[in-house]
C-alpha cells in the first residue's frame, strides 16, 4: 500500500522512522527523569533498576524490593505483549495506543488520589509494564530498534562514524546512523525538559508549608522552605517526592498520538479493514483485477458455473445422440 511515508518498494521513509524514534525516546527520557525524582527508580531503564537493586541488596536495604518488583513487572509486560499479539497479529501499535495512554493516566490519577503522608512508591510498578509493551512493540513491529537504550545506539553511532571516515559507509548504515542519533538526542532532550519542569515545580511547591509533614503538624501556613525572607524553618524536610505529581499526564496523549502515527507509517491506514498488511491488500487487488482487451473493455472470463453448465449441456447432447443411434438400430 502506497502512502506519503513509504517508498515505491513499500519501505518506510527513514525520516519518518527517525521522527518516531526521536519522539518515543524523548518521552522515555522525560518519564525516567520524573520517575527517578519522584520514586527513585526508573520505569523504562532496567539497567538502572538492576544497579539500584544490587546497591540496596548489598546495603541490606528493603528499598531493593521496589526495584526488583519493577523488573518483574517489566518482564510481565513483555509477556502480556506476546500473548496479545497472538490474537492481534496486525496493527499492534494502533491496538496498544489507547491502552497504554489510559494506563499512564490511571497511574497518575491513583498517585493524585493517594494520601500525601503515605506516598505510594510502588505505583511505579504499574508504569513498568506499560513501557515494556512500548519497547517490545518498537523492536518487533516494524521499527526494529529500541528507543529506551542509549548504550547500544551510542556504540552504533560511533561505528557508523568510523565507517564514514574510512569511506566504507553503506546505505543501510546511514539508516542506522539516523535512528541512533534520533534516539540519543531524544532521550537527552526528554531528560533535560523533565528535569527543568520538575525543578520548577519542586521549587514552587516545596516552599509551601503544606508540602512538609512537620510544618503541617505545626499548623504553619504560607511559605516555610524558605520563607519570604529566605529562611528555612526547622520543620522543613529534605524534599517531598509528591511535588512531582501529575507530571506524567502529558505523556499519556503523546504516547497515543505517536503510536497512531507509527501505525500509519507502517500500515498506511488509520482504521477499517485496512488493518491487514499492505501485501495482503495488494494481493486482493491483483486477484480482483480483470484483464482488458485491446479496446480497453474488461475481458469477461468464464466462471466455474458457466463451465459446469456448458459441460452438462455437452454431456446432455452426447446422450441424446446415443439415444437416437440406439433407436435407429432397433428400427432396423
Secondary structure, 3 states (H helix, E strand, C coil): CCCCCECCCCCECHHHHHHHHHHHHHHHHHHHHHHHHHHCCCCCCHHHHHHHHHHHHHCCCCCHHHHHHHHHHHHHHHHHHHHHHHHCCCCHHHHHHHHHHHHHHHHHHHHHHCCCCCCCHHHHHHHHHHHHHHHHHHHHCCCCCCCCCHHHHHHHHHHHHHHHHCCCCCHHHHHHHHHHHHHHHHHHHHHHHHHHHHHHHHHHHHCEHHHCHHHHHCCCCCECCCCCCCCCCCCCCCCCHHHHCCCCHHHHHHHHHHHHHHHHHHHCCCCHHHHCCHHHHHHHHHHHCCCECCCCCECCCCCHHHHHHHHHHHHHHHHHHHHHHHHHHHHC
